Amino acid sequence: MAFDSLADFFTMGTHGLYVWSTYGFSLSALLILILNTLGKRRKIRDQLCKRFLRDQNA
């Protein structure tokens, strides 16, 4: 095992702050990307539904 204890794992010597902040930044970026994509998908779907209904009534 690379670390003697769980505390050593989280501190990772002197690199813990860098490692965990990088993980946090990466996960935040992925979450923002997913939420942005879902929002745009919903907006496009709503626009297509409105266009379809408008074309059906015309």
FENURMO-V120293 format. One record per residue. RES is the residue in one letter. OMEGA is omega in whole degrees, -180 to 180 (999 if undefined). Layout:
# FENURMO-V120293
[[RES & OMEGA] [RES & OMEGA]]
This chain:
# FENURMO-V120293
[[M & -175] [A & -177] [F & -178] [D & -179] [S & 178] [L & 178] [A & 177] [D & 178] [F & -178] [F & 179] [T & 179] [M & -177] [G & 177] [T & -174] [H & -176] [G & -179] [L & 179] [Y & -176] [V & -175] [W & 176] [S & 177] [T & 175] [Y & 180] [G & 179] [F & -179] [S & 179] [L & 177] [S & 179] [A & 178] [L & 179] [L & 178] [I & 179] [L & 180] [I & -180] [L & 178] [N & 180] [T & 178] [L & 178] [G & 178] [K & 178] [R & 179] [R & -179] [K & 179] [I & 179] [R & 179] [D & 178] [Q & 179] [L & 177] [C & 179] [K & 179] [R & 179] [F & 179] [L & 179] [R & 180] [D & 179] [Q & -179] [N & -176] [A & 999]]
